[in-house]
């Protein structure tokens, strides 16, 4: 029997893409779906492009934002809750799925007030602000890391991981005579990684290490970096965006990147060795905590943003070139954090939640 589900979460692709993965599974299972988001977030474009209906409420951040933004967000909150409550009632929502982000707060509060079961997915080691505040009201918390259980009632939490495209679980690592480095700061790039990469080129050229560097810069700095790289004397390429990241993983020996939940889960699914450089401005420093979780299992290395330079990047790579056994161990150990079927499990939990409401 079909159910009616509301999904929420937005602001960034890291919130929206996993929610879309769950939505696709629910659609295949014959359920009715509605997204609730904000017009300012990426969900306003990504959700309609994926073929799903979306309605909008007003919402803003409360955590790690300026006082003016906090005041404005607090003022918007009652209206956002009322609008979300009205949408839930009109859609006859039987359960709500939240990926977090600014919009999640009003929708989660509205669901709690309406007595609608709430399923949250928390992929980071430290939960987001809204999930922490609603931890005792959830029907189920689907987690990315075992150590996140401490934030939720134990009997309502389970580790499922974050939905990751199947291609990452099926990677075949291609061999090469060169040591292949993939640097990615995400789709928009990362200034720290762009700078460190540029500064490292003279070190790699002078060392004559047999390396090949592929660097996703983002569009803003691509043209200047690509022009300078053409004279760097280092094998590889500098590109603004990599469309098929799974294929790029298969052609890499090590990934240098941020430690957001999406990237960490892709690294785990692909069994990749990595050097993680956490974004220092991430809410609650969650990227650092994500990286520390992998580092504590000897599944990755971490360099803090303020310590990452061209020289440091070169020495980290140089060390790994000469320690193939360390690379092999990292690849093996990181797979313990891979969880195939996360979207399918979320769909099953939502169905259970809806059935419990009907009863």
C-alpha positions as CSV (number, residue, x, y, z in Angstrom):
1,X,0.0,0.0,0.0
2,X,1.5,3.4,-1.0
3,X,2.4,5.9,1.7
4,X,2.8,9.7,1.6
5,X,6.3,10.9,2.6
6,X,7.8,14.3,3.0
7,X,11.6,14.8,2.5
8,X,13.5,17.8,3.6
9,X,17.1,19.0,3.8
10,X,19.0,21.4,1.7
11,X,21.3,24.3,1.3
12,X,24.1,22.3,-0.2
13,X,24.5,19.3,-2.5
14,X,25.7,17.3,0.5
15,X,22.2,17.6,1.9
16,X,20.2,17.3,-1.3
17,X,21.8,14.4,-3.2
18,X,21.4,11.7,-0.5
19,X,17.8,12.8,0.0
20,X,17.3,12.4,-3.8
21,X,18.8,8.9,-3.6
22,X,16.2,7.9,-0.9
23,X,13.4,9.6,-2.9
24,X,14.3,7.5,-6.0
25,X,14.0,4.3,-4.0
26,X,10.7,5.4,-2.5
27,X,9.3,6.3,-5.9
28,X,10.3,2.9,-7.3
29,X,8.3,1.4,-4.4
30,X,5.2,3.3,-5.4
31,X,5.0,6.0,-2.7
32,X,3.9,9.7,-2.9
33,X,6.6,12.2,-2.3
34,X,7.0,15.9,-1.5
35,X,10.1,17.8,-0.8
36,X,10.1,20.9,1.4
37,X,13.0,23.3,1.0
38,X,14.0,26.9,0.7
39,X,14.2,28.9,-2.5
40,X,17.8,30.0,-1.7
41,X,19.1,26.5,-1.3
42,X,20.4,24.1,-4.0
43,X,17.3,22.0,-3.6
44,X,15.3,24.6,-5.4
45,X,17.1,23.6,-8.6
46,X,18.2,20.0,-8.0
47,X,14.9,18.6,-6.8
48,X,12.7,19.8,-9.8
49,X,15.5,18.7,-12.1
50,X,15.3,15.2,-10.7
51,X,11.6,15.1,-11.3
52,X,10.2,15.6,-7.8
53,X,7.7,18.2,-6.4
54,X,9.0,20.7,-4.0
55,X,7.3,23.4,-1.8
56,X,9.2,26.2,0.0
57,X,9.3,27.7,3.4
58,X,11.4,30.4,4.9
59,X,14.2,29.4,7.2
60,X,17.7,30.5,8.2
61,X,20.7,29.3,10.2
62,X,21.1,29.5,13.9
63,X,24.5,27.7,14.4
64,X,27.8,29.5,13.7
65,X,26.2,32.5,12.0
66,X,26.3,36.2,12.9
67,X,24.0,37.8,15.4
68,X,22.0,39.5,12.7
69,X,21.4,36.2,10.9
70,X,20.4,34.6,14.2
71,X,17.9,37.3,14.9
72,X,16.4,37.1,11.4
73,X,16.3,33.3,11.6
74,X,14.5,33.3,15.0
75,X,12.0,35.8,13.6
76,X,11.3,33.5,10.6
77,X,11.0,30.3,12.7
78,X,7.3,30.6,13.8
79,X,6.2,31.3,10.2
80,X,8.4,28.5,8.9
81,X,6.9,26.0,11.3
82,X,3.4,27.1,10.5
83,X,4.0,26.8,6.8
84,X,5.6,23.4,7.2
85,X,2.8,22.2,9.4
86,X,0.3,23.3,6.8
87,X,2.1,21.5,4.0
88,X,2.4,18.3,6.0
89,X,-1.3,18.3,6.8
90,X,-2.4,19.1,3.2
91,X,-0.1,16.3,1.8
92,X,-1.3,13.8,4.5
93,X,2.3,13.0,5.4
94,X,2.7,9.7,7.2
95,X,6.4,10.1,7.9
96,X,9.1,12.8,7.4
97,X,12.7,12.1,6.2
98,X,15.3,14.8,7.1
99,X,18.9,15.2,5.8
100,X,19.5,18.4,7.8
101,X,20.4,21.9,6.7
102,X,18.7,25.2,7.5
103,X,15.2,24.2,6.2
104,X,15.1,21.0,8.3
105,X,14.5,22.8,11.6
106,X,11.0,24.1,10.9
107,X,9.9,20.9,9.1
108,X,11.2,18.7,11.9
109,X,9.5,20.8,14.6
110,X,6.2,20.8,12.6
111,X,6.4,17.0,12.3
112,X,6.9,16.6,16.0
113,X,4.0,19.0,16.7
114,X,1.8,17.0,14.3
115,X,2.8,13.6,15.8
116,X,4.3,12.5,12.4
117,X,7.2,10.0,12.7
118,X,10.5,11.6,12.0
119,X,13.4,9.7,10.4
120,X,16.7,11.6,10.3
121,X,19.9,10.7,8.4
122,X,23.0,12.0,10.2
123,X,26.1,11.3,8.1
124,X,28.6,13.3,10.1
125,X,30.5,12.2,13.3
126,X,29.0,15.2,15.1
127,X,25.3,15.8,14.4
128,X,24.0,19.0,13.0
129,X,22.3,21.6,15.1
130,X,18.7,20.5,14.2
131,X,19.4,16.8,14.7
132,X,20.9,17.4,18.1
133,X,18.0,19.4,19.3
134,X,15.5,16.8,18.0
135,X,17.5,13.7,19.0
136,X,14.9,12.5,21.5
137,X,12.0,13.0,19.2
138,X,13.1,10.9,16.3
139,X,11.5,7.6,15.2
140,X,14.9,6.5,13.9
141,X,18.3,8.1,13.4
142,X,20.3,6.6,10.5
143,X,24.0,7.3,11.1
144,X,27.2,7.5,9.2
145,X,29.5,6.6,12.1
146,X,29.2,4.3,15.0
147,X,30.5,6.9,17.4
148,X,27.5,9.2,16.6
149,X,25.2,6.9,18.5
150,X,26.0,8.7,21.7
151,X,23.9,11.7,20.5
152,X,20.7,9.6,20.1
153,X,18.6,7.1,22.1
154,X,20.4,3.8,21.4
155,X,17.3,1.8,20.6
156,X,16.4,4.4,17.9
157,X,19.8,4.7,16.2
158,X,21.5,2.5,13.6
159,X,24.5,2.8,11.3
160,X,23.5,2.8,7.7
161,X,26.1,5.1,6.1
162,X,25.2,7.7,3.5
163,X,23.7,6.8,0.1
164,X,26.6,6.5,-2.3
165,X,26.3,5.8,-6.1
166,X,26.8,2.1,-6.8
167,X,29.7,2.8,-9.1
168,X,31.9,3.5,-6.1
169,X,31.4,0.1,-4.6
170,X,32.4,-1.5,-7.9
171,X,35.6,0.3,-8.6
172,X,38.5,-1.6,-10.3
173,X,41.7,0.2,-9.5
174,X,43.9,0.5,-12.6
175,X,47.6,0.0,-12.4
176,X,50.2,2.4,-13.6
177,X,54.0,3.0,-13.5
178,X,53.2,6.5,-12.1
179,X,51.9,7.3,-8.6
180,X,48.6,9.0,-9.3
181,X,47.4,11.8,-7.1
182,X,43.8,13.1,-7.2
183,X,43.2,16.4,-5.6
184,X,39.6,17.6,-5.2
185,X,38.1,20.3,-3.1
186,X,34.6,19.5,-4.2
187,X,32.6,20.8,-7.2
188,X,33.5,24.4,-6.2
189,X,37.1,23.7,-5.4
190,X,39.0,24.7,-2.3
191,X,41.4,27.6,-2.0
192,X,43.7,25.8,0.4
193,X,44.1,22.8,-1.8
194,X,44.4,24.9,-5.0
195,X,47.2,26.9,-3.3
196,X,49.0,23.9,-1.9
197,X,48.8,22.1,-5.2
198,X,50.4,25.0,-7.0
199,X,53.1,25.3,-4.4
200,X,53.9,21.6,-4.6
201,X,54.7,21.6,-8.3
202,X,58.3,22.7,-8.0
203,X,58.9,20.1,-5.3
204,X,57.6,17.3,-7.5
205,X,59.5,18.6,-10.5
206,X,62.8,18.7,-8.6
207,X,62.3,15.3,-6.9
208,X,61.6,13.5,-10.2
209,X,59.2,11.2,-8.4
210,X,57.2,9.3,-11.0
211,X,53.9,11.0,-10.2
212,X,50.8,12.1,-12.1
213,X,48.6,14.8,-10.7
214,X,44.9,15.3,-11.5
215,X,43.4,18.4,-9.8
216,X,39.7,19.5,-9.7
217,X,40.0,23.2,-9.0
218,X,36.4,24.5,-9.3
219,X,35.6,27.1,-11.9
220,X,36.7,30.2,-10.1
221,X,40.4,29.5,-10.1
222,X,40.7,27.0,-12.9
223,X,41.9,29.2,-15.8
224,X,44.8,30.7,-13.9
225,X,45.9,27.4,-12.4
226,X,45.6,25.5,-15.7
227,X,47.7,28.1,-17.4
228,X,50.5,27.9,-14.8
229,X,50.3,24.1,-14.6
230,X,51.1,24.0,-18.4
231,X,54.6,25.3,-17.5
232,X,55.0,23.3,-14.2
233,X,56.9,20.3,-15.6
234,X,54.7,17.9,-13.8
235,X,52.6,15.1,-15.5
236,X,48.9,15.4,-15.2
237,X,46.0,17.8,-15.8
238,X,44.1,20.6,-14.0
239,X,40.4,20.6,-14.6
240,X,37.5,22.7,-13.3
241,X,35.1,19.8,-12.7
242,X,35.2,16.0,-12.8
243,X,31.9,14.6,-13.9
244,X,32.7,10.9,-13.3
245,X,34.4,10.9,-9.9
246,X,34.1,7.1,-9.6
247,X,36.2,6.8,-12.7
248,X,38.7,9.4,-11.4
249,X,39.0,7.3,-8.2
250,X,39.8,4.2,-10.2
251,X,42.7,6.0,-11.8
252,X,44.1,7.3,-8.5
253,X,46.5,5.9,-5.9
254,X,45.6,8.5,-3.3
255,X,42.8,11.1,-2.9
256,X,43.6,14.5,-1.3
257,X,40.4,16.3,-0.3
258,X,38.0,17.7,2.2
259,X,36.3,15.6,4.9
260,X,32.7,16.2,4.3
261,X,30.3,13.3,4.8
262,X,29.8,12.8,1.1
263,X,33.4,12.7,0.2
264,X,34.4,10.4,3.1
265,X,31.6,7.9,2.3
266,X,32.7,7.8,-1.4
267,X,36.3,7.3,-0.3
268,X,35.2,4.4,2.0
269,X,33.0,2.9,-0.7
270,X,35.8,3.0,-3.3
271,X,38.4,1.7,-0.8
272,X,40.6,4.7,-1.4
273,X,43.7,5.8,0.5
274,X,43.3,9.5,1.3
275,X,44.8,12.6,2.8
276,X,42.0,14.5,4.4
277,X,42.1,18.3,4.9
278,X,39.0,19.3,6.9
279,X,37.3,22.5,6.2
280,X,38.0,24.6,9.3
281,X,34.7,26.6,9.1
282,X,32.4,23.6,8.9
283,X,29.6,23.7,11.5
284,X,30.7,22.2,14.9
285,X,34.0,21.4,13.2
286,X,32.3,18.2,11.9
287,X,34.8,17.7,9.0
288,X,37.7,17.4,11.5
289,X,35.7,14.9,13.5
290,X,34.9,12.9,10.4
291,X,38.6,12.8,9.5
292,X,39.6,11.9,13.0
293,X,37.3,8.9,12.9
294,X,39.1,7.5,9.9
295,X,42.5,8.4,11.2
296,X,41.9,6.6,14.5
297,X,41.3,3.4,12.5
298,X,44.5,4.0,10.4
299,X,42.2,4.3,7.4
300,X,43.3,7.8,6.3
301,X,45.7,10.6,7.0
302,X,44.8,14.1,8.1
303,X,46.5,17.5,7.6
304,X,44.8,20.5,9.2
305,X,43.9,23.3,6.8
306,X,46.3,25.8,8.4
307,X,49.1,23.3,8.1
308,X,48.6,22.4,4.5
309,X,51.2,23.9,2.1
310,X,52.9,22.8,-1.0
311,X,55.9,21.5,0.9
312,X,53.6,19.5,3.3
313,X,51.6,18.1,0.5
314,X,54.8,17.0,-1.3
315,X,56.2,15.3,1.8
316,X,53.0,13.5,2.5
317,X,52.9,12.1,-1.0
318,X,56.6,11.3,-1.0
319,X,56.2,9.3,2.2
320,X,53.3,7.3,0.7
321,X,55.2,6.7,-2.6
322,X,57.9,4.9,-0.5
323,X,55.4,3.0,1.7
324,X,53.2,0.9,-0.5
325,X,52.3,-1.2,2.5
326,X,50.8,1.8,4.2
327,X,48.7,2.5,1.2
328,X,47.4,-1.0,1.0
329,X,46.5,-1.0,4.7
330,X,44.6,2.3,4.4
331,X,42.6,0.9,1.4
332,X,41.7,-2.2,3.4
333,X,40.8,-0.5,6.6
334,X,38.7,2.3,5.1
335,X,36.2,-0.2,3.7
336,X,34.9,-0.9,7.2
337,X,33.2,2.5,6.9
338,X,31.5,1.6,3.6
339,X,27.7,0.8,3.8
340,X,26.0,-0.3,0.6
341,X,22.3,-0.1,0.5
342,X,21.9,3.0,2.7
343,X,19.1,4.5,0.5
344,X,17.2,1.2,0.5
345,X,17.5,0.9,4.2
346,X,16.2,4.4,4.7
347,X,13.2,3.6,2.5
348,X,12.4,0.5,4.6
349,X,12.6,2.5,7.9
350,X,10.3,5.1,6.5
351,X,7.8,2.5,5.5
352,X,7.9,1.0,9.0
353,X,7.4,4.5,10.4
354,X,4.4,5.1,8.2
355,X,2.8,1.8,9.1
356,X,3.3,2.5,12.8
357,X,1.4,5.8,12.4
358,X,-1.5,4.1,10.6
359,X,-1.7,1.6,13.5
